[in-house]
Amino acid sequence: MKRKGSIYSFFTPKRKAREIDNELSEADIGDEVEGQREDEDEVEGERGDVEGERDDKHEVEVEGEDKDELEGEREEQQKRNIDDQGQEEVGEHLEEGKHHQKEKAKKQQSERERTVPEPSPATFSRAGPHDVSKSRCEVPTQPKRESFPKTLQGGARRSFRSEWYQANPWLEYSQSKDAAYCFACRHFSLPDTPKTVFTSFDGYRNWKKATMKDSGFASHARSECHINAMFAWTENKKNMDKNSSMFGRMDEQKKKQVAENQHYIKTLAEILVLTVTENIAQRGHRESQDSEQKGVFLSMLDLLGNHDPIIKKRLEQHAKNAKYTSKTIQNEILECLAAMVKETIIQEVKTSKQFSVIVDETKDVQKKEQMSFVLRYYYNGMVHESFLEFDVAEHLDAAALSCKIINFLERHGLQYKKNLVGQGYDGAAVMRGAHAGVQAKIKEVAKHAFYVHCSAHCLNLVIVDTVKSVPDAGNFFSLLERLYVFVSGSYVHNKWLEVQREMFDGAPRELQKLSDTRWACRHIACRSVMDRLPAVVQVLEEIGSENHPQRAVEARGILAQIDLNFAGSLVLFRKVLSDSKFLSDMLQSKTVDYAKAVELIEALKETLVTYRSQTSFDEMWTEILDLCKQSNIDITQRKSKRPRQTTKVLQGSVINSTLGQHVVPDSKDTFCVSVYYPVLDNMIEEIGRRFSNTNCNIMQGVQALNPSSPTFLTEEAVLLLANAYGSNIEDLKHELHQTKRVLDRKKGEKESPTTLMEFTQFLDPYQDVFFELFRLCKIAVVLPVSSASCERSFSSLRLIKTYLRSTMTEKRLSNLAVLSIESKRTKELDLEKFVKRFAEQHGNRRIQLL
């Protein structure tokens, strides 16, 4: 009789399986098979009871081995009789149920297709203990132990052995039941396959006959149901291996594609980083494929494509909207890179806690008022001034500008109400107003934000006011400007170069244009004219003797004014502006602190006081006479005219003329009284007035933290700064005492600090111990000295937003400025993190990056 549970019916297609199932009557077959299974369960239950009684009677002696063998043969015979009986009953019922199938075939066919699901892998798994396999997706449970539980069988205590796994790979063992099971039969046998001891819940435990040829494992391995299950298990493993290899190849292909995409995006980012840090325009006039002026970005990408097959493949094989070269993608990449730079800066500021804000404005090529935002803070033993963004100011009143600054601080998550300790602006009235200015409105919300007027601007105003106060100084710079304009003409300039080549060795020099904003830079103009004054006089004499009326008259006019007074002013201002230029450069440094700035300002003031002496003037007058001699300038004093008679009303007064007439100095004494002393006196006075805030309480406290100051760590002076910034006075007093003791031990050593920055770095390792003192030192070094960092950002602005690039968006402009100004941070960016960030922000619309 042919069994339904053959291997053919297990692996036939779904439609063929349905045709075979239609030959059976579902209702009758189900009843008979269920009855068969119930009979088998009863038999298995009886056998379980017998084995249970046998286990309970471990202490009873067994008469002999023949009795155990007879009982085992009786059980096997009983099991075979029951199996044969069930199979005969199933066969008889198949014959009786065939005539019912034709009548019900059409009705049941559609019903089965709707209700009978496809067998799943775990549908026919036999139930078992909790510590064996649960589904066919697992592997046989084969615990390996040195010893297994022993039971009394055949007069000896016997147990399961780990060596049996090698000969029977389908074998699995349950430690809770101390029984063996067949993994293949439990998970890969057909649904109607009769249950055996290897698929039952209690499992196989007859260790005595486990390895016999005619019983145990060998007998089960020869059974038809086990052979079919092993075949199914083998095929399943082949399919799983095939699927896993296919999925592996797919996974490798995906990884390869992702790696190529990441390489492509990194290349785009690297090109943008290079062009941004070098201030090169990315886009061209037309960016079509056949355009000859596609721009630097696309041209560099094409060039890299000639050497990189991945880039070339991406450019040639992908769609136009998947090349990622459009302005939109460029803006997204730039925004992502700029955000990474900003986050680094903000994280450093938050770590430092105390910081200052520096703001300045300028007009770009579109006449928009651009506000530059810079943060000054102490981090990792250094003072940093980091640029963060440009923002357009629609209104220039104090309320609008202060709102812009506050929104900027809040947008970056900075705790400005507690940690903003300084604000630095230029001297505009809207910024420095004590009652309604920007600095006053900021101080209303951040009470510790001390306003500092840009020291570089103050020094510039010192020179401006000095020149305005001395008429001869104003005339000198006007003549210097006129000389530059005259020599810059094409005809005169060529003659100027020829005369220099004849009179001097080396390359010819150019006269410098006078700066309207940075007067300290006029030192270069004075130096150029002074070093080439003989050539200047020679050029003016030659052109003055030519037949060109307009040029000749202008040359003779300038030459007539280059006299002893001009030479004296030239030497004086070269000397004074040289000292001022050094101070100006130091004040514009990012790392200079206010204590150092005060030292430099006082040093300049003392230098000017030293110059105001007869000895210094005599030395300078000798230099003036030598210059006049080299340049063929007449130094003979004019014959004095008959002196005017002074009215009786003005006799004994300083003013001796009712007309306010200006007397041109033409001698040593008149130059000293009319030019030399007035210039020095005005500069000394203006320095004292413009830098008067250095004498306020906060500045005195800052000086008390400078090791070079006579008030260093003086309790009274330090407390002035501590009270202004809300320090714990009691703790600070103890820290000052301990710090003095530590510094006394360090005296004479190389580690002993000499500046405020060195003292701050000295306290950095002990900041937890000297908390209040270290906090005051950080405040002292982060107070802004000048707004030069904002001025430097304006220089980058002019390089980025040119006439040809004036239509770029404000967001792109700000991102380009951050990457350009903070170029060192930009070049150190981790492009792996950039790719991940870009993938998350971009959404992978046309490219897979993760």
C-alpha positions in Angstrom: 0.0 0.0 0.0 1.5 3.4 -1.0 1.7 5.8 1.9 0.7 9.4 1.5 3.7 10.6 3.5 6.2 10.0 0.8 9.1 12.3 0.0 7.5 13.0 -3.4 4.4 14.6 -1.9 6.7 16.7 0.4 8.7 18.3 -2.4 6.0 18.5 -5.2 4.7 21.9 -6.2 1.8 23.4 -4.5 -0.7 22.6 -7.3 0.3 18.9 -7.4 0.1 18.7 -3.6 -3.5 20.0 -3.8 -4.4 17.4 -6.5 -3.1 14.6 -4.2 -5.0 16.0 -1.2 -8.2 16.0 -3.3 -8.1 12.2 -3.4 -8.8 12.0 0.3 -11.9 12.8 2.2 -10.8 15.4 4.7 -13.4 14.7 7.3 -13.0 10.8 7.4 -9.3 10.8 7.0 -9.0 13.3 9.8 -11.0 11.2 12.2 -9.1 8.0 11.4 -5.7 9.7 11.7 -6.7 11.4 14.9 -7.8 8.1 16.3 -4.5 6.5 15.3 -2.6 9.3 17.0 -4.7 8.9 20.1 -3.9 5.2 20.2 -0.3 6.0 19.8 -0.4 8.5 22.6 -2.1 5.8 24.8 0.7 3.4 23.9 3.4 5.9 24.6 1.7 6.8 27.9 1.6 3.2 28.9 5.3 2.8 28.0 6.0 6.0 29.9 4.2 4.6 32.9 6.2 1.3 32.6 9.5 3.3 32.3 8.4 5.5 35.2 7.8 2.5 37.4 11.1 1.1 36.3 12.9 4.3 37.3 11.1 4.4 40.7 12.3 0.9 41.4 16.1 1.6 41.0 16.8 -0.2 44.2 15.1 -3.5 43.2 17.5 -6.1 41.8 17.0 -7.3 38.2 17.2 -11.0 37.8 19.2 -11.0 34.5 20.0 -9.4 31.2 17.7 -11.8 29.3 14.6 -10.5 31.2 15.4 -6.9 30.1 15.9 -8.0 26.5 12.6 -9.9 26.5 10.8 -6.8 27.8 12.4 -4.6 25.1 11.5 -7.0 22.3 7.9 -7.2 23.7 7.6 -3.3 23.6 9.0 -3.1 20.0 6.6 -5.9 18.8 3.7 -4.1 20.4 4.7 -0.8 18.7 5.0 -2.5 15.2 1.6 -4.1 15.7 0.0 -0.8 16.5 1.7 1.0 13.5 0.6 -1.8 11.1 -2.9 -1.7 12.4 -3.1 2.0 12.0 -1.8 1.8 8.4 -4.2 -0.9 7.4 -7.1 1.1 8.8 -6.0 4.2 6.9 -5.7 2.2 3.6 -9.2 0.7 4.1 -10.7 4.1 4.7 -9.0 5.5 1.6 -10.9 2.9 -0.6 -14.1 3.8 1.0 -13.6 7.6 0.7 -12.8 7.8 -3.0 -16.4 8.0 -4.2 -17.0 11.1 -1.9 -14.2 13.1 -3.5 -15.8 13.5 -7.0 -18.9 15.0 -5.5 -17.1 17.5 -3.3 -14.1 18.3 -5.5 -15.5 21.5 -7.1 -16.8 22.9 -3.8 -13.7 22.0 -1.7 -11.2 23.2 -4.4 -12.0 26.9 -4.0 -12.5 26.6 -0.3 -9.0 25.0 0.2 -7.3 27.7 -1.9 -8.9 30.3 0.4 -8.4 28.5 3.8 -5.5 26.2 3.5 -2.2 28.1 4.0 1.2 27.1 2.7 3.1 25.1 5.3 5.6 27.3 7.1 9.0 26.0 8.2 8.0 25.8 11.9 4.5 24.5 11.3 5.3 20.8 11.7 7.9 21.0 14.4 7.3 18.5 17.2 6.9 19.8 20.7 9.8 19.0 23.0 11.5 20.1 26.2 12.6 23.7 26.6 16.3 23.0 26.2 16.2 21.5 22.7 15.7 23.1 19.3 12.4 24.8 18.7 12.4 25.3 14.9 14.1 24.0 11.8 16.0 27.3 11.6 18.1 26.2 14.5 20.8 23.5 14.8 20.7 20.3 16.9 21.2 21.0 20.6 24.3 18.9 21.4 25.6 19.8 24.8 29.1 18.3 25.5 29.8 17.3 29.1 32.3 15.2 30.8 29.6 13.1 32.4 25.8 12.7 32.0 23.2 11.5 34.5 23.3 7.7 34.9 20.3 5.4 35.3 20.2 1.7 36.2 19.7 -0.3 33.0 20.5 -4.0 32.5 22.2 -4.3 35.9 24.5 -1.4 35.3 24.3 2.4 35.6 24.3 3.7 32.1 24.3 7.3 30.6 24.3 9.3 27.4 27.7 9.9 25.7 29.0 12.9 23.8 30.8 10.6 21.3 27.4 9.6 19.8 27.0 13.1 18.2 29.8 12.3 15.6 28.2 9.1 14.3 24.6 10.6 14.5 24.7 14.3 13.6 20.9 14.4 13.8 21.0 13.6 17.4 20.2 16.2 20.1 20.1 15.8 23.9 17.9 17.4 26.5 19.5 17.8 29.9 16.3 18.4 31.7 14.7 15.2 30.4 18.0 13.2 30.2 16.7 12.0 26.8 17.8 11.9 23.2 15.8 13.3 20.2 16.0 13.3 16.4 16.4 16.8 15.1 15.5 15.9 11.5 12.3 14.0 12.4 11.1 16.6 14.8 11.3 19.5 12.3 11.4 18.0 8.8 9.0 15.0 9.0 5.6 15.2 7.2 2.6 16.2 9.2 1.0 12.8 9.2 4.2 10.9 9.9 3.7 8.6 12.9 5.2 9.7 16.1 8.2 7.8 17.4 10.1 7.8 20.6 12.7 10.1 19.0 10.0 12.7 18.3 8.0 12.3 21.5 8.1 14.7 24.4 9.9 12.3 26.7 12.4 11.2 24.1 14.7 8.2 23.9 16.4 7.0 27.1 17.4 3.3 26.6 21.1 3.9 26.7 21.8 0.1 26.8 20.5 -0.5 23.3 21.3 2.9 21.9 24.3 1.7 19.9 23.1 -1.8 18.9 22.8 -2.6 15.2 19.2 -3.8 15.3 17.8 -1.2 17.7 18.4 2.2 19.1 20.0 4.9 16.9 20.8 2.5 14.0 17.2 1.2 13.8 15.8 4.7 13.8 18.3 5.8 11.1 17.1 3.0 8.8 13.4 3.9 9.1 11.7 5.4 6.1 10.4 8.5 8.0 13.9 9.3 9.2 15.4 8.9 5.7 12.8 11.3 4.3 13.4 13.8 7.1 17.2 13.7 6.6 16.7 14.2 2.9 14.5 17.2 3.6 17.0 18.6 6.1 19.9 18.2 3.7 17.9 20.1 0.9 17.0 22.8 3.4 20.6 23.3 4.3 21.5 23.6 0.7 18.8 26.1 0.1 19.9 28.1 3.2 23.5 28.1 2.0 22.5 29.2 -1.4 20.3 32.0 0.0 23.0 33.0 2.4 25.6 33.2 -0.4 23.1 35.2 -2.5 22.4 37.5 0.3 26.1 37.8 1.0 26.8 38.8 -2.6 24.0 41.3 -2.4 25.3 42.7 0.8 28.8 42.9 -0.6 27.4 44.7 -3.7 25.5 47.1 -1.4 28.7 47.8 0.7 30.7 48.4 -2.5 28.1 50.8 -3.8 27.9 52.7 -0.5 31.7 52.9 -0.4 31.8 54.4 -3.9 29.0 56.9 -3.0 30.9 57.9 0.2 34.1 58.3 -1.9 32.2 60.5 -4.4 30.6 62.7 -1.7 34.0 63.1 0.1 35.6 64.2 -3.2 32.9 66.9 -3.7 33.5 68.1 -0.1 37.3 68.2 -0.6 36.9 70.3 -3.8 34.7 72.7 -2.0 37.0 72.9 1.0 40.0 73.6 -1.3 38.1 76.4 -3.2 36.7 77.9 0.0 39.9 78.0 2.0 41.7 79.6 -1.1 38.8 82.1 -1.6 38.1 80.8 -5.2 34.7 81.1 -6.8 33.1 77.6 -7.3 30.6 78.3 -10.0 31.1 79.4 -13.6 29.2 81.5 -16.2 27.4 78.4 -17.7 27.6 75.0 -16.1 26.3 72.9 -19.0 28.2 69.9 -20.2 29.4 71.6 -23.4 30.3 74.9 -21.7 33.9 76.1 -21.8 33.5 78.1 -18.6 31.9 75.6 -16.2 33.6 77.0 -13.2 36.4 75.8 -10.9 34.2 73.2 -9.1 33.0 71.3 -12.2 36.4 71.7 -13.9 38.3 70.2 -10.9 35.7 67.3 -10.8 36.3 66.5 -14.4 40.0 66.6 -13.9 39.7 64.2 -11.0 37.5 62.0 -13.1 40.4 61.5 -15.5 42.4 59.9 -12.7 39.7 58.3 -10.6 37.5 55.6 -12.2 34.9 55.9 -9.5 34.4 59.6 -10.2 34.4 59.1 -13.9 31.8 56.3 -13.6 29.6 58.5 -11.5 29.8 61.4 -13.9 29.2 59.4 -17.1 26.7 56.6 -16.1 24.4 58.3 -13.7 21.5 60.6 -14.4 21.9 64.3 -14.5 20.0 64.8 -11.2 22.2 62.2 -9.5 25.6 63.8 -10.1 25.2 66.0 -7.0 26.9 69.0 -8.6 24.1 71.5 -8.5 24.2 74.7 -6.5 21.6 73.2 -4.1 23.8 70.3 -3.2 26.8 72.6 -3.0 24.9 74.7 -0.5 23.9 71.6 1.5 27.5 70.4 1.7 28.8 73.9 2.6 26.1 74.2 5.3 27.0 70.8 6.7 30.8 71.6 6.8 30.2 75.1 8.3 27.9 73.6 11.0 30.6 71.2 12.0 33.1 74.0 12.4 30.6 76.1 14.4 29.8 73.2 16.7 33.5 72.8 17.5 33.7 76.5 18.4 30.6 76.5 20.4 31.7 73.4 22.3 35.0 75.0 23.2 33.1 78.1 24.4 30.8 76.1 26.6 33.7 74.2 28.0 35.5 77.5 28.8 32.2 79.1 30.2 33.5 82.7 30.3 33.6 84.5 26.9 33.3 87.9 25.3 31.5 89.0 22.1 33.0 91.3 19.5 30.8 92.8 16.8 31.5 95.3 14.0 29.6 96.3 10.8 30.6 97.0 7.2 28.9 97.4 3.8 29.4 94.7 1.2 29.4 95.1 -2.6 25.6 95.2 -2.6 25.6 98.0 0.0 24.1 95.7 2.6 25.2 96.3 6.2 26.9 93.1 7.3 27.4 92.4 11.0 30.4 90.2 11.9 30.2 88.1 15.1 33.4 86.9 16.8 33.7 85.1 20.2 36.8 85.5 22.4 37.4 82.7 25.0 40.1 80.8 26.8 40.5 77.2 25.9 43.3 74.6 26.2 45.8 77.1 27.5 45.3 79.7 24.7 43.0 82.7 24.0 40.9 82.2 20.8 39.0 84.7 18.8 36.7 82.6 16.5 34.4 83.9 13.8 30.9 82.5 13.6 28.8 84.2 11.0 27.7 87.3 9.0 24.2 88.7 9.4 22.5 91.5 7.6 21.4 94.4 9.7 18.2 95.9 8.4 18.2 98.7 11.0 21.2 100.4 12.6 19.6 101.7 15.8 20.7 100.5 19.2 17.5 98.4 19.8 17.8 96.5 16.5 21.5 95.9 16.8 21.3 94.7 20.5 18.4 92.3 19.5 20.6 90.9 16.7 23.4 90.2 19.2 21.1 88.6 21.8 19.4 86.4 19.1 22.9 85.3 17.9 23.9 84.2 21.4 20.6 82.4 22.0 20.6 80.7 18.7 23.9 79.0 19.5 22.8 78.0 23.0 25.3 80.2 25.0 24.5 81.2 28.6 25.2 84.9 28.0 23.3 86.1 31.1 25.9 84.5 33.4 29.0 83.9 31.3 29.2 86.9 29.0 32.0 88.9 30.7 32.9 91.4 27.9 31.7 93.2 24.8 33.9 94.9 22.3 32.8 97.4 19.6 34.1 100.4 17.8 33.6 104.0 19.1 30.4 104.7 17.2 27.8 106.6 19.4 25.1 104.0 18.8 27.5 101.3 20.1 29.2 103.0 23.1 26.3 105.0 24.4 26.3 104.7 28.2 22.5 105.1 28.6 20.8 104.0 25.3 23.7 102.5 23.3 24.1 98.8 22.4 26.5 98.2 25.2 24.0 99.6 27.8 21.2 97.4 26.4 23.4 94.3 26.5 24.4 95.0 30.0 20.8 95.1 31.1 20.4 91.4 30.3 24.1 90.4 31.0 25.2 92.4 34.0 28.8 91.2 33.8 29.3 92.2 30.2 32.0 95.0 30.6 32.2 97.2 27.5 35.7 97.8 26.0 36.2 100.4 23.3 38.5 98.9 20.6 42.0 99.9 21.6 43.3 100.0 18.0 40.6 102.5 17.2 41.5 104.6 20.2 45.2 104.7 19.1 44.1 105.7 15.6 42.0 108.5 17.1 45.0 109.7 19.1 47.0 110.3 15.9 44.0 111.8 14.1 43.4 114.3 16.9 47.1 115.2 17.1 47.3 116.0 13.4 44.2 118.1 13.6 45.6 120.1 16.5 48.9 121.0 14.8 48.4 122.9 11.5 51.8 122.1 10.2 51.2 118.4 10.7 48.0 118.6 8.7 49.8 120.5 5.9 52.5 117.8 5.9 50.1 114.9 5.3 48.2 116.9 2.7 51.4 117.5 0.8 52.3 113.8 1.1 49.0 112.8 -0.3 49.4 115.2 -3.2 52.9 113.9 -3.9 51.5 110.4 -4.2 48.8 111.4 -6.6 51.3 113.3 -8.8 53.8 110.5 -9.0 51.1 107.9 -9.7 50.5 109.4 -13.2 51.7 107.2 -16.0 54.3 109.7 -17.4 55.6 110.7 -14.0 55.6 107.2 -12.7 57.9 105.9 -15.5 60.3 108.8 -14.9 60.1 108.0 -11.2 61.2 104.4 -11.8 64.1 105.5 -14.1 65.5 108.0 -11.6 65.4 105.4 -8.8 67.3 102.9 -10.9 70.0 105.5 -11.6 70.3 106.8 -8.0 69.8 103.6 -5.9 70.7 100.0 -6.0 68.0 97.3 -5.9 64.4 97.3 -7.0 62.6 100.6 -7.2 60.1 101.5 -4.5 56.5 102.7 -4.8 55.0 105.6 -2.8 52.3 104.4 -0.5 48.7 105.7 -0.5 47.7 107.2 2.9 45.1 105.2 4.8 42.1 107.2 5.9 41.2 104.8 8.8 44.6 103.3 9.9 46.8 106.3 10.6 49.5 104.1 12.2 50.0 102.6 8.7 51.1 106.0 7.4 54.4 105.1 8.9 55.1 103.1 5.7 54.3 106.1 3.5 56.6 108.3 5.5 59.4 105.7 5.4 59.1 105.4 1.6 59.3 109.1 1.0 62.2 109.6 3.4 64.3 106.8 2.0 63.7 108.1 -1.6 63.5 111.8 -1.0 66.6 112.6 -3.2 64.9 110.8 -6.1 61.6 112.7 -5.4 63.4 116.0 -5.6 65.2 115.0 -8.8 62.0 113.9 -10.5 60.2 117.1 -9.6 63.1 119.3 -10.8 63.2 117.5 -14.2 59.5 117.6 -14.8 59.4 121.3 -13.6 61.8 122.2 -16.3 59.8 120.5 -19.1 57.6 122.2 -21.6 54.3 120.6 -20.4 52.7 123.6 -18.7 50.3 121.8 -16.4 52.7 119.2 -15.2 55.6 121.6 -14.8 53.5 124.0 -12.7 52.3 121.3 -10.5 55.8 119.8 -10.0 57.3 123.3 -9.2 54.5 123.9 -6.7 55.2 120.6 -4.9 58.9 121.2 -5.0 58.6 124.6 -3.5 56.9 123.1 -0.4 59.6 120.5 0.1 61.7 122.6 2.4 63.3 122.4 5.9 59.9 122.2 7.6 58.8 119.3 5.3 62.0 117.4 6.1 61.6 118.0 9.8 58.0 116.8 9.8 59.0 113.8 7.7 61.6 112.7 10.2 59.4 113.4 13.2 56.4 111.5 12.1 58.4 108.6 10.8 59.8 108.2 14.3 56.5 108.7 16.2 54.4 106.6 13.8 57.0 103.8 13.9 56.5 103.4 17.7 52.7 103.7 17.2 52.7 101.1 14.5 54.3 98.6 16.8 51.7 99.2 19.4 48.9 99.0 16.8 50.1 95.6 15.6 50.3 94.3 19.1 46.8 95.5 19.9 45.4 93.8 16.9 46.8 90.4 17.9 44.3 87.7 18.8 46.2 86.5 21.8 47.1 89.8 23.5 45.3 90.4 26.8 44.3 93.7 28.4 47.0 93.6 31.0 49.6 93.4 28.2 47.8 96.1 26.2 48.0 98.5 29.2 51.7 97.8 29.5 52.3 98.6 25.8 50.2 101.8 26.0 52.2 102.9 29.1 55.4 102.1 27.3 54.5 104.3 24.3 53.5 107.1 26.6 56.8 106.9 28.4 58.7 106.8 25.1 56.9 110.0 23.9 57.8 111.7 27.3 61.4 110.8 26.7 61.3 112.3 23.2 60.1 115.6 24.7 63.5 116.8 25.7 66.1 119.1 24.3 68.6 116.2 23.9 66.2 114.1 21.8 65.3 117.2 19.7 69.0 118.0 19.0 69.6 114.4 17.8 66.6 114.5 15.6 67.6 117.9 14.2 71.0 116.5 13.2 69.2 113.8 11.2 67.0 116.4 9.6 70.0 118.4 8.4 71.6 115.3 6.9 68.4 114.4 5.0 68.3 118.0 3.6 71.9 117.8 2.5 71.4 114.5 0.7 68.3 115.8 -1.1 69.7 119.2 -2.0 67.1 121.0 0.1 68.0 124.6 1.0 68.5 124.9 4.8 69.6 128.5 4.9 67.4 130.6 7.1 65.5 133.4 5.5 66.4 137.0 6.5 64.0 138.1 9.1 61.8 140.9 8.1 61.4 144.0 10.2 59.3 142.8 13.2 55.8 144.1 13.4 55.0 146.4 16.2 52.8 144.7 18.8 49.8 146.6 20.1 49.9 147.8 23.6 46.8 145.7 24.4 48.5 142.4 23.5 51.9 143.2 25.0 52.8 140.4 27.5 50.3 138.0 26.1 50.7 134.7 24.3 48.7 135.9 21.4 50.4 138.7 19.7 48.3 139.1 16.6 44.7 140.0 16.1 44.5 138.2 12.7 45.5 134.6 13.9 48.3 134.5 11.3 50.2 131.2 10.9 54.0 131.6 11.0 55.8 128.9 8.9 58.7 127.5 10.9 61.9 128.1 9.0 64.5 127.6 11.7 65.4 125.1 14.4 63.8 127.1 17.2 60.6 127.8 15.4 60.2 124.1 14.3 60.8 122.9 17.9 58.2 125.3 19.3 55.7 125.1 16.5 55.8 121.5 15.4 58.0 119.2 17.6 56.7 119.9 21.1 53.0 120.4 20.0 52.9 117.0 18.3 54.4 115.2 21.3 52.3 117.1 23.8 49.0 116.4 22.0 49.8 112.7 21.6 50.6 112.3 25.3 47.5 114.1 26.3 45.2 112.1 23.9 46.7 108.8 25.0 45.8 109.7 28.6 42.3 110.7 27.6 41.5 107.9 25.2 42.8 105.1 27.4 41.4 106.6 30.6 39.2 103.4 31.2 42.4 101.6 32.0 42.2 103.3 35.4 38.7 101.9 36.3 38.2 99.3 38.9 38.0 96.4 36.5 41.2 97.4 34.8 43.0 97.8 38.1 41.9 94.3 39.1 43.2 93.0 35.8 46.5 94.6 36.4 46.6 93.0 39.9 46.7 89.6 38.2 49.7 90.5 36.1 53.0 89.3 37.6 54.8 92.3 36.1 52.5 94.8 37.9 53.6 96.3 41.2 50.0 95.5 42.5 50.3 91.8 41.6 48.0 89.7 43.9 47.3 92.7 46.1 44.1 91.8 47.9 42.6 95.2 47.6 43.1 95.5 43.9 42.0 91.9 43.1 38.8 92.4 45.1 37.9 95.3 42.8 37.6 92.7 39.9 36.1 90.1 42.2 33.2 92.4 43.3 32.5 93.4 39.7 32.0 89.7 38.7 30.4 88.3 41.8 33.1 86.0 43.1 33.2 84.3 46.5 35.3 86.8 48.5 36.1 84.4 51.4 37.3 81.6 49.1 39.3 84.1 47.0 41.2 85.5 50.0 42.3 82.0 51.0 43.3 81.2 47.4 45.4 84.5 47.2 47.3 83.5 50.3 48.0 80.0 49.1 49.0 81.2 45.6 51.5 83.7 47.1 53.1 80.8 49.0 53.3 78.6 45.9 54.8 81.4 43.8 57.4 82.2 46.5 58.6 78.6 46.2 58.8 79.0 42.4 60.8 82.2 42.5 63.9 82.1 40.4 62.7 79.0 38.4 61.9 79.0 34.7 58.3 78.0 35.5 57.7 81.3 37.4 55.1 83.3 35.4 55.9 86.8 34.1 52.7 87.8 32.2 48.9 87.4 32.8 48.7 84.7 30.2 51.5 82.7 31.8 49.9 83.1 35.2 46.6 81.8 33.9 48.4 78.8 32.3 50.2 78.3 35.6 46.9 78.0 37.5 45.2 75.8 34.8 46.3 72.5 36.3 45.1 73.6 39.7 41.9 75.2 38.6 39.8 73.0 41.0 41.9 74.2 43.9 42.1 77.9 42.9 38.7 78.0 41.4 37.8 81.7 42.1 41.3 83.0 41.2 41.4 80.9 38.0 38.0 82.2 37.0 39.1 85.8 37.4 42.2 85.1 35.4 40.1 83.7 32.6 37.9 86.8 32.7 40.9 89.0 32.5 42.4 87.3 29.4 39.0 87.1 27.5 38.2 90.7 27.9 38.4 92.1 24.3 41.3 94.4 23.5 40.3 95.3 19.9 37.8 94.5 17.2 40.6 93.6 14.7 39.2 90.1 14.2 36.0 91.6 12.8 38.1 93.8 10.6 39.9 90.7 9.3 36.6 89.1 8.6 35.7 92.1 6.4 38.8 91.4 4.3 37.6 87.9 3.7 34.2 89.3 2.9 35.6 91.4 0.1 37.4 88.3 -1.3 34.3 86.1 -1.2 31.5 88.5 -2.2 32.9 90.2 -5.2 31.2 92.1 -8.0 30.8 88.8 -10.0 29.5 86.9 -7.0 27.2 89.6 -5.6 24.0 87.6 -6.1 24.8 84.7 -3.7 22.4 84.1 -0.8 23.2 85.4 2.7 23.3 81.8 4.0 25.8 80.7 1.5 27.9 83.8 2.2 28.0 83.1 5.9 28.9 79.5 5.4 31.7 80.3 3.0 33.0 83.0 5.4 33.1 80.5 8.3 35.0 77.9 6.3 37.4 80.6 4.8 38.2 82.5 8.0 38.4 79.4 10.2 40.4 77.6 7.5 42.6 75.7 9.9 39.5 74.1 11.5 38.0 73.4 8.1 41.1 71.5 6.9 41.0 69.4 10.1 37.4 68.2 9.6 36.7 64.5 9.7 35.1 63.7 6.4 33.8 60.4 7.7 31.7 62.3 10.2 30.7 64.7 7.4 29.4 61.9 5.2 27.3 60.5 8.1 25.9 63.9 8.9 25.2 64.8 5.3 23.4 61.5 4.8 21.2 62.2 7.8 20.4 65.7 6.8 20.1 65.1 3.0 17.7 62.1 3.3 19.5 60.0 0.6 17.1 61.0 -2.1 19.3 59.8 -5.0 22.3 58.3 -3.3 22.8 55.8 -0.5 25.5 56.7 1.9 24.9 54.5 4.9 
